[in-house]
Amino acid sequence: MSTTSVTGSGRPGFVWAAPALAFFALFALLPMLAVVVLSFTAYDGLSAPRWTGLDNWVRLGSDPLFTESLQLSFVLTGVSWVVQTAVALPLGVWLAGRGRSRAVLAALFFVPLLMSSAAIAVLWGTLFDPNFGLASVLGPLVGIEDGNIIGSNRYAFAAVIAVIAWQYMPFHTLLYQAAARAIPAQLYEAALIDGAGRWRTFVSITVPQLRDTIITSGVLIVVGSMTTFEVVLILTGGGPGTASRILPLHMYLEGFRSFDMGYASALAVVLLVLGTTLSLVIARVTGYRRMTSQREGM
C-alpha cells in the first residue's frame, strides 16, 4: 500500500476521507449555510428572498408556539432517551446470548426497522382510531371512556412518544446486542469464579464494557428526537390544538403551510444548534476524550 494511503502512524491517509468530506460539504454544509442566510430574509419559497436582518430572530422571542414547541421537543428527547435506553440496553444484552428462541424473538422484535416512518404512523393511527382500533378497548383502561387517545390533550403527546420509542428501540437494541457479543468471555468467567451474581456481573462488567455504545446510542437518540417529525405530522398533526406540536413540526408548518421560509429557516438553525450542542455535551460529560480506538497505534 502506498505511503499516501497510510501514514506512518498506521492511520489511513487523508485521501480515504476525501469522498466522504466532499459528499458532506455538498449535501450538508452548503444547505446549512443556505439556511443560515435565509434566516435573515423574508422568503415565501416563490419570489426572491428579501433581506430583513434580525427580524426573524427577534420574532422567536415573541412567538409562544416556539416556546411551547421547544419545551415539547426537550420533553420528547429526555423521555425518549430514558425509555429507549432502559429497554434497549438490557434487551440487547439478553438477545446477545445463545438460544434459538432468542434469535426468533430478535427477528420479530426488529420488524419495525423494516418499516418507514409514514407506514408506522398510519399503522398506529389505525390502532388509535377510537371507532374500530385497539384504542376503543385500551382507552377506557386508562380513563379515556371514548377511546380517543390521540384526540386527548392529556394523552396525545404520550402516545406520540410511545410510538417513536416503539419505532427506534429495535435499532438501539441491535447496537447493544452487537456490542455485548464483543465483550471478552474471560471477564464473565472470572466473575463466575469470584461468585458474582447476574446483577453484579451486569453492573460491574457489562455496563462498563458497553460505555462507548451507550454514549453513541444516547447521541443518536438525542439527535433523532430533536429532528423527528414525520410520525407526529401523520399521527396527530401537532394536535389536538398544539398539544404535540414539537419544534421540527412547527418549523415544517411555518415553512410549508404558512410559506414563511425565512422564519422556518431561523427555527431550523435553532434545531441545528440545539442538536449539535446536546450531542457535544453528552460526549463531553460522559468522557468523550476517553473514547479512543481499540486498535493499537490508532
NUKEMAR-301536 format. One record per atom (N, C-alpha, C): x, y, z. Coordinates in steps of 0.1 Angstrom, whole numbers, padded with zeros to 4 digits, always signed. Layout:
! residues N
XYZ ...
This chain:
! residues 298
+0009-0012+0000 +0000+0000+0000 +0009+0012+0000 +0006+0023-0008 +0014+0034-0009 +0014+0043+0004 +0024+0051+0005 +0026+0059+0017 +0015+0070+0018 +0009+0074+0006 -0001+0084+0006 -0015+0078+0011 -0015+0064+0011 -0028+0058+0016 -0028+0056+0031 -0016+0053+0036 -0015+0050+0050 -0003+0058+0056 -0005+0066+0067 +0005+0074+0073 +0014+0065+0081 +0025+0071+0086 +0035+0063+0094 +0029+0058+0107 +0019+0065+0112 +0013+0060+0125 +0003+0049+0123 +0001+0045+0110 -0009+0034+0108 -0023+0039+0105 -0025+0052+0105 -0038+0058+0102 -0040+0058+0087 -0052+0056+0082 -0055+0058+0068 -0052+0073+0064 -0047+0075+0052 -0044+0088+0047 -0056+0097+0044 -0054+0109+0042 -0065+0119+0040 -0073+0115+0028 -0066+0109+0018 -0073+0106+0006 -0085+0097+0008 -0084+0089+0018 -0095+0079+0021 -0108+0087+0025 -0106+0098+0032 -0118+0106+0037 -0123+0116+0027 -0115+0118+0016 -0119+0129+0007 -0133+0127+0001 -0137+0115-0004 -0150+0114-0010 -0161+0117+0000 -0160+0112+0013 -0170+0115+0023 -0170+0129+0026 -0159+0136+0027 -0158+0150+0030 -0165+0158+0019 -0162+0154+0007 -0168+0162-0005 -0184+0160-0004 -0188+0148-0002 -0203+0145-0001 -0209+0153+0011 -0202+0153+0022 -0207+0161+0034 -0208+0176+0031 -0197+0181+0024 -0197+0195+0021 -0208+0199+0011 -0211+0190+0001 -0221+0193-0009 -0235+0192-0004 -0238+0182+0004 -0252+0179+0008 -0255+0182+0022 -0245+0187+0030 -0248+0191+0044 -0243+0205+0047 -0230+0208+0044 -0225+0221+0048 -0232+0232+0039 -0233+0230+0026 -0238+0241+0018 -0253+0243+0021 -0262+0233+0023 -0275+0235+0027 -0276+0242+0040 -0268+0239+0050 -0268+0245+0063 -0264+0260+0061 -0255+0263+0053 -0251+0277+0051 -0262+0285+0044 -0269+0278+0035 -0280+0285+0028 -0292+0288+0038 -0294+0278+0047 -0305+0280+0057 -0301+0292+0066 -0289+0293+0070 -0284+0304+0079 -0287+0317+0072 -0283+0318+0059 -0286+0331+0052 -0300+0334+0050 -0309+0323+0047 -0323+0325+0046 -0330+0330+0059 -0323+0326+0070 -0329+0330+0083 -0329+0345+0085 -0322+0352+0077 -0321+0367+0078 -0329+0374+0067 -0338+0366+0061 -0346+0371+0049 -0361+0369+0051 -0369+0375+0043 -0383+0372+0042 -0385+0365+0029 -0389+0352+0029 -0389+0344+0017 -0401+0335+0018 -0409+0335+0007 -0421+0327+0007 -0419+0314-0002 -0407+0312-0007 -0404+0300-0014 -0406+0302-0029 -0412+0313-0033 -0415+0315-0048 -0408+0328-0053 -0410+0339-0046 -0403+0351-0050 -0389+0352-0045 -0381+0362-0049 -0367+0363-0044 -0367+0366-0029 -0358+0361-0022 -0356+0364-0007 -0353+0379-0006 -0359+0385+0005 -0357+0399+0008 -0350+0400+0021 -0339+0407+0022 -0331+0408+0034 -0339+0416+0045 -0340+0410+0057 -0348+0417+0067 -0339+0417+0080 -0327+0414+0080 -0318+0415+0091 -0322+0405+0102 -0324+0410+0115 -0327+0401+0126 -0341+0399+0129 -0350+0403+0120 -0365+0403+0122 -0369+0389+0126 -0365+0379+0119 -0369+0365+0122 -0364+0361+0136 -0352+0365+0139 -0347+0361+0152 -0353+0368+0164 -0357+0381+0162 -0364+0388+0172 -0378+0382+0174 -0384+0377+0163 -0398+0371+0163 -0398+0359+0172 -0386+0352+0173 -0386+0339+0181 -0389+0342+0195 -0385+0354+0200 -0387+0357+0214 -0402+0360+0217 -0410+0364+0207 -0424+0367+0210 -0433+0357+0204 -0428+0346+0200 -0436+0335+0194 -0439+0325+0205 -0452+0325+0211 -0455+0315+0221 -0454+0301+0216 -0457+0298+0203 -0457+0285+0198 -0442+0280+0198 -0433+0289+0195 -0419+0285+0196 -0415+0280+0209 -0419+0287+0220 -0415+0283+0233 -0422+0270+0237 -0434+0269+0233 -0442+0256+0237 -0436+0244+0229 -0433+0246+0216 -0428+0235+0208 -0414+0232+0213 -0406+0241+0217 -0393+0239+0222 -0393+0230+0235 -0402+0234+0244 -0404+0226+0256 -0408+0212+0253 -0418+0210+0244 -0422+0197+0240 -0411+0188+0234 -0402+0195+0226 -0391+0188+0220 -0381+0183+0231 -0379+0192+0241 -0370+0187+0252 -0376+0176+0260 -0389+0176+0262 -0396+0165+0269 -0395+0152+0261 -0398+0154+0248 -0397+0142+0239 -0383+0136+0239 -0373+0145+0238 -0359+0140+0238 -0355+0133+0251 -0358+0139+0262 -0355+0134+0275 -0362+0120+0278 -0375+0120+0276 -0382+0108+0278 -0378+0097+0269 -0375+0100+0256 -0371+0090+0246 -0358+0084+0251 -0348+0093+0255 -0335+0088+0260 -0337+0078+0271 -0345+0082+0281 -0346+0073+0293 -0353+0060+0289 -0364+0061+0282 -0372+0049+0279 -0365+0040+0270 -0359+0045+0259 -0353+0037+0249 -0340+0030+0255 -0332+0038+0263 -0320+0032+0269 -0324+0021+0279 -0334+0024+0287 -0338+0015+0298 -0343+0002+0292 -0349+0002+0281 -0354-0010+0275 -0344-0017+0265 -0337-0009+0257 -0328-0014+0247 -0316-0020+0253 -0310-0014+0263 -0298-0019+0269 -0299-0034+0275 -0308-0036+0284 -0309-0050+0289 -0314-0060+0279 -0323-0055+0270 -0329-0064+0260 -0318-0068+0250 -0309-0058+0246 -0298-0061+0237 -0288-0071+0243 -0285-0069+0256 -0276-0079+0263 -0282-0092+0263 -0295-0093+0266 -0302-0106+0267 -0302-0113+0253 -0305-0105+0242 -0305-0111+0229 -0292-0115+0224 -0281-0110+0230 -0267-0114+0226 -0264-0128+0231 -0272-0134+0240 -0269-0147+0244 -0273-0158+0234 -0269-0170+0237 -0272-0181+0228 -0286-0186+0230 -0292-0192+0220 -0305-0198+0222 -0314-0195+0210 -0320-0205+0204 -0329-0204+0193 -0340-0194+0195 -0346-0196+0207 -0358-0187+0210 -0354-0172+0210 -0342-0169+0214 -0338-0155+0214 -0336-0150+0200 -0331-0159+0191 -0329-0155+0177 -0343-0152+0170 -0353-0161+0174 -0366-0159+0168 -0372-0146+0173 -0371-0144+0186 -0377-0131+0192 -0370-0119+0187 -0357-0120+0185 -0349-0109+0179 -0354-0105+0165 -0357-0116+0157 -0361-0113+0143 -0375-0106+0144 -0384-0110+0153 -0397-0104+0154 -0396-0090+0159 -0387-0088+0169 -0386-0075+0176 -0381-0064+0166 -0372-0069+0156 -0366-0059+0147 -0375-0056+0135 -0387-0061+0135 -0396-0058+0123 -0398-0043+0121 -0400-0035+0132 -0402-0020+0130 -0390-0014+0122 -0378-0020+0122 -0367-0014+0115 -0370-0014+0100 -0378-0024+0096 -0381-0026+0081 -0392-0016+0076 -0398-0009+0085 -0410-0001+0082 -0406+0014+0081 -0412+0021+0072 -0409+0035+0071 -0417+0043+0082 -0413+0055+0084 -0420+0063+0094 -0434+0066+0091 -0436+0068+0078 -0450+0070+0073 -0459+0058+0076 -0453+0046+0072 -0461+0034+0074 -0464+0032+0089 -0454+0034+0098 -0456+0033+0112 -0467+0042+0117 -0467+0055+0112 -0477+0064+0117 -0491+0060+0112 -0492+0055+0100 -0505+0051+0095 -0510+0039+0103 -0501+0029+0106 -0504+0018+0114 -0509+0021+0127 -0502+0030+0135 -0506+0033+0148 -0518+0043+0148 -0519+0051+0137 -0531+0059+0136 -0544+0050+0135 -0543+0039+0128 -0554+0029+0127 -0557+0023+0141 -0546+0019+0148 -0547+0013+0161 -0553+0022+0171 -0550+0035+0170 -0555+0045+0179 -0569+0051+0175 -0574+0046+0164 -0587+0051+0160 -0598+0046+0170 -0605+0056+0175 -0615+0052+0186 -0627+0045+0181 -0629+0044+0167 -0641+0038+0162 -0639+0023+0160 -0627+0019+0155 -0625+0005+0152 -0611+0000+0156 -0603+0008+0162 -0589+0004+0166 -0589-0001+0180 -0577-0005+0185 -0575-0010+0198 -0578+0000+0209 -0577+0013+0205 -0579+0024+0214 -0593+0023+0221 -0602+0018+0213 -0616+0017+0219 -0616+0007+0231 -0606-0002+0231 -0605-0012+0242 -0596-0007+0253 -0584-0001+0248 -0574+0003+0258 -0578+0016+0264 -0585+0025+0257 -0588+0038+0262 -0595+0038+0276 -0606+0030+0277 -0613+0030+0290 -0604+0025+0301 -0594+0017+0298 -0585+0012+0309 -0576+0023+0315 -0573+0034+0307 -0565+0045+0312 -0574+0057+0315 -0587+0055+0315 -0595+0066+0319 -0601+0074+0308 -0599+0070+0295 -0605+0077+0284 -0617+0068+0279 -0628+0072+0283 -0640+0064+0281 -0643+0062+0266 -0641+0073+0258 -0644+0072+0244 -0633+0066+0235 -0621+0063+0242 -0610+0057+0235 -0603+0066+0225 -0606+0079+0225 -0599+0088+0216 -0586+0093+0223 -0576+0084+0223 -0563+0087+0229 -0556+0099+0223 -0554+0098+0209 -0547+0108+0202 -0555+0121+0200 -0568+0121+0205 -0576+0133+0205 -0576+0139+0218 -0569+0134+0228 -0569+0139+0241 -0557+0148+0244 -0560+0160+0249 -0549+0169+0252 -0539+0163+0262 -0544+0154+0271 -0535+0148+0281 -0527+0137+0276 -0532+0128+0267 -0525+0116+0263 -0520+0116+0249 -0523+0126+0241 -0518+0125+0227 -0503+0126+0226 -0497+0134+0234 -0482+0135+0233 -0475+0123+0239 -0481+0117+0249 -0476+0104+0254 -0477+0093+0244 -0488+0093+0236 -0489+0083+0226 -0479+0085+0215 -0476+0098+0212 -0466+0100+0202 -0452+0095+0207 -0449+0098+0219 -0436+0093+0225 -0435+0078+0225 -0446+0071+0228 -0447+0057+0228 -0444+0051+0214 -0451+0057+0204 -0449+0052+0190 -0434+0054+0185 -0429+0066+0188 -0415+0068+0184 -0405+0059+0191 -0408+0056+0204 -0399+0046+0211 -0401+0032+0205 -0413+0028+0202 -0415+0015+0195 -0408+0015+0182 -0407+0026+0175 -0400+0026+0162 -0385+0024+0163 -0379+0031+0173 -0364+0032+0173 -0358+0023+0183 -0365+0017+0192 -0359+0008+0202 -0352-0004+0196 -0358-0010+0185 -0351-0021+0179 -0337-0017+0174 -0335-0006+0168 -0322-0001+0163 -0312-0001+0174 -0316+0006+0185 -0306+0007+0196 -0304-0007+0203 -0314-0015+0203 -0312-0029+0208 -0302-0036+0200 -0302-0034+0187 -0293-0040+0178 -0278-0036+0181 -0277-0023+0184 -0264-0017+0188 -0258-0024+0200 -0267-0025+0210 -0263-0032+0223 -0260-0047+0221 -0268-0053+0213 -0266-0067+0210 -0253-0070+0204 -0249-0062+0194 -0236-0064+0187 -0225-0060+0197 -0226-0050+0205 -0215-0046+0214 -0214-0056+0225 -0225-0062+0230 -0224-0072+0241 -0217-0085+0236 -0219-0088+0224 -0212-0100+0218 -0197-0098+0217 -0193-0086+0217 -0178-0083+0216 -0171-0083+0230 -0179-0084+0241 -0172-0084+0254 -0165-0097+0256 -0152-0097+0260 -0145-0109+0262 -0151-0119+0272 -0153-0131+0268 -0159-0141+0277 -0151-0143+0290 -0138-0141+0289 -0129-0143+0301 -0134-0134+0313 -0139-0123+0310 -0144-0114+0321 -0155-0120+0329 -0165-0126+0321 -0176-0133+0328 -0171-0146+0335 -0162-0153+0330 -0156-0165+0336 -0149-0161+0349 -0142-0150+0349 -0135-0146+0361 -0146-0142+0372 -0156-0135+0367 -0167-0131+0377 -0174-0143+0383 -0176-0153+0374 -0182-0165+0379 -0174-0172+0390 -0161-0172+0388 -0152-0178+0397 -0152-0171+0411 -0153-0157+0410 -0154-0149+0422 -0167-0149+0428 -0177-0156+0422 -0190-0158+0429 -0200-0146+0426 -0197-0138+0416 -0206-0127+0413 -0219-0132+0407 -0230-0126+0411 -0243-0129+0406 -0246-0122+0393 -0258-0124+0387 -0261-0118+0374 -0262-0103+0375 -0268-0098+0385 -0269-0083+0386 -0255-0077+0388 -0247-0083+0397 -0234-0078+0399 -0225-0078+0386 -0227-0089+0379 -0219-0090+0366 -0224-0080+0356 -0237-0078+0356 -0243-0068+0346 -0238-0054+0350 -0238-0050+0362 -0234-0037+0367 -0219-0035+0366 -0211-0045+0369 -0197-0043+0370 -0189-0046+0358 -0195-0054+0349 -0188-0058+0337 -0195-0054+0324 -0208-0057+0323 -0215-0055+0310 -0216-0039+0308 -0222-0032+0318 -0224-0018+0316 -0211-0010+0313 -0200-0012+0321 -0188-0005+0318 -0182-0009+0304 -0184-0021+0300 -0179-0025+0287 -0187-0019+0275 -0199-0016+0278 -0208-0010+0268 -0209+0005+0269 -0199+0011+0276 -0200+0025+0279 -0200+0033+0266 -0191+0030+0257 -0190+0038+0244 -0203+0036+0236 -0208+0024+0236 -0221+0022+0229 -0232+0029+0235 -0232+0030+0248 -0243+0038+0255 -0242+0053+0251 -0230+0058+0250 -0228+0072+0246 -0232+0074+0231 -0228+0065+0223 -0232+0066+0209 -0247+0065+0207 -0253+0055+0214 -0268+0054+0213 -0275+0066+0218 -0269+0072+0229 -0275+0084+0235 -0275+0096+0226 -0264+0097+0219 -0262+0108+0209 -0272+0107+0198 -0274+0094+0193 -0283+0092+0182 -0297+0094+0186 -0301+0090+0199 -0314+0093+0204 -0317+0108+0205 -0307+0115+0210 -0309+0130+0212 -0311+0136+0198 -0302+0134+0189 -0303+0140+0176 -0315+0136+0168 -0319+0123+0169 -0331+0118+0162 -0343+0123+0168 -0344+0125+0181 -0356+0130+0188 -0358+0145+0185 -0347+0152+0184 -0347+0166+0181 -0352+0170+0167 -0350+0160+0158 -0353+0162+0144 -0365+0154+0138 -0370+0145+0146 -0381+0137+0140 -0394+0145+0140 -0402+0142+0130 -0415+0149+0129 -0425+0142+0120 -0420+0132+0112 -0429+0125+0103 -0441+0118+0110 -0437+0111+0121 -0447+0104+0128 -0457+0113+0135 -0452+0125+0140 -0461+0134+0147 -0470+0141+0136 -0464+0144+0125 -0472+0151+0114 -0484+0142+0110 -0481+0129+0107 -0491+0120+0102 -0501+0115+0113 -0495+0113+0125 -0504+0107+0136 -0513+0117+0142 -0508+0129+0146 -0516+0139+0153 -0516+0153+0146 -0507+0155+0136 -0506+0168+0130 -0503+0179+0140 -0497+0175+0151 -0493+0185+0162 -0504+0188+0172 -0516+0181+0170 -0527+0184+0179 -0529+0173+0189 -0540+0173+0196 -0551+0183+0194 -0547+0197+0199 -0551+0207+0191 -0546+0221+0193 -0531+0221+0190 -0523+0224+0200 -0508+0224+0199 -0502+0214+0209 -0510+0204+0213 -0505+0195+0224 -0493+0187+0220 -0491+0184+0207 -0480+0176+0203 -0472+0183+0192 -0472+0197+0192 -0465+0204+0182 -0451+0206+0186 -0442+0197+0182 -0428+0198+0186 -0421+0208+0176 -0409+0211+0179 -0402+0222+0172 -0400+0218+0157 -0396+0206+0153 -0394+0203+0139 -0407+0205+0131 -0419+0201+0138 -0432+0202+0131 -0435+0217+0130 -0432+0224+0140 -0435+0239+0140 -0427+0245+0128 -0415+0241+0127 -0407+0246+0115 -0413+0242+0102 -0418+0230+0101 -0424+0225+0088 -0437+0233+0085 -0445+0235+0095 -0458+0241+0093 -0456+0256+0089 -0446+0263+0096 -0443+0276+0092 -0437+0278+0078 -0429+0268+0074 -0423+0269+0061 -0432+0264+0049 -0439+0253+0051 -0447+0247+0040 -0462+0249+0041 -0467+0254+0052 -0481+0257+0054 -0483+0272+0053 -0474+0279+0060 -0476+0294+0061 -0467+0301+0050 -0459+0293+0043 -0450+0298+0033 -0441+0309+0038 -0436+0307+0050 -0427+0317+0057 -0413+0310+0058 -0407+0308+0047 -0394+0301+0047 -0383+0308+0055 -0384+0321+0056 -0373+0328+0063 -0374+0325+0078 -0386+0326+0084 -0388+0322+0098 -0386+0308+0101 -0390+0299+0091 -0387+0285+0093 -0372+0282+0092 -0365+0290+0085 -0350+0288+0085 -0344+0291+0098 -0349+0302+0104 -0344+0305+0118 -0347+0294+0128 -0359+0288+0127 -0362+0276+0135 -0353+0265+0132 -0350+0263+0119 -0341+0252+0116 -0327+0254+0121 -0322+0266+0122 -0309+0269+0127 -0309+0267+0142 -0320+0270+0149 -0321+0267+0163 -0320+0252+0166 -0327+0244+0157 -0327+0230+0159 -0312+0225+0156 -0306+0230+0146 -0292+0226+0143 -0283+0229+0155 -0284+0241+0161 -0275+0244+0172 -0278+0236+0184 -0291+0234+0187 -0295+0226+0199 -0290+0211+0197 -0292+0205+0186 -0288+0191+0184 -0273+0190+0185 -0266+0199+0179 -0251+0198+0180 -0246+0201+0194 -0252+0210+0201 -0248+0213+0215 -0251+0202+0224 -0263+0196+0223 -0266+0185+0232 -0257+0173+0229 -0254+0170+0216 -0245+0159+0213 -0231+0161+0219 -0226+0173+0218 -0213+0176+0223 -0213+0175+0239 -0224+0180+0245 -0224+0180+0260 -0225+0165+0264 -0232+0157+0258 -0233+0142+0261 -0219+0136+0260 -0213+0138+0249 -0200+0132+0246 -0189+0138+0257 -0190+0151+0260 -0181+0157+0269 -0183+0152+0284 -0196+0152+0288 -0199+0148+0302 -0196+0133+0304 -0198+0125+0294 -0197+0111+0296 -0183+0106+0293 -0173+0115+0290 -0159+0111+0287 -0156+0110+0273 -0158+0120+0265 -0155+0119+0251 -0141+0116+0248 -0132+0122+0256 -0117+0121+0253 -0112+0107+0255 -0120+0099+0263 -0115+0085+0266 -0121+0075+0256 -0129+0080+0246 -0134+0072+0235 -0124+0070+0225 -0113+0063+0228 -0102+0060+0218 -0104+0047+0212 -0097+0046+0200 -0098+0033+0192 -0091+0022+0200 -0097+0010+0199 -0090-0002+0205 -0079-0007+0196 -0078-0002+0184 -0067-0007+0175 -0054-0001+0179 -0044-0009+0181 -0031-0004+0185 -0025+0006+0175 -0021+0017+0180 -0015+0028+0172 -0025+0038+0167 -0038+0035+0169 -0048+0045+0164 -0052+0055+0174 
